[in-house]
Amino acid sequence: MPVSPPTVLTIAGVCFLRSGAGGAELLTVRKRGTTRFMLPGGKLDAGETAAAAAVREVSEEIGLNLTTADLALLGSFDEVAANEADTRVAATVYTASLSEQPEAAREIEALRWQPLTQTPPDVAPLLARHVLPALRTRHPEAQPAGSGRPAG
């Protein structure tokens, strides 16, 4: 019996960073009824650009008002989806400055500030395998302890 290819979801996400007591921290969210933390963001609507979807999703999920001009591209990544079986995500990920206090809205049940130096087991594969490493490259002080790289 032939195996059908996985479904691919085209998504956009946004990284918001702040300085915490232990160094740089990334805002992550957990959707209601799920166990994995991920970036604010979501699926593109038909005809929508990744940047426009990122702006819309951030407004809907955590109440922050951005424009596409506020976004800086971190990268495009392909990874296994966190909460859907037999599904991959084709993700365009941006960074943006945090100008307001985020608040969980709509399907978002929890917000968590994730230290860049840590990769807990409950983060989405996209975060663990792509986003956190990319952010650590931009913020060398955020290398995990024992990574063999200089801390500063």
Protein Blocks (a to p, Z undefined) as FASTA:
>chain_A
ZZdddddddddddddddddfkbccddddddehiabdcdedddddehiafklmmmmmmmmm
nopacdfklpccfbdcddddfklghiacdddddddddfbdcddehjbfbdcdddfkbccf
kbcfklmmmmmmmmmmmmmmlgcehklpafZZ
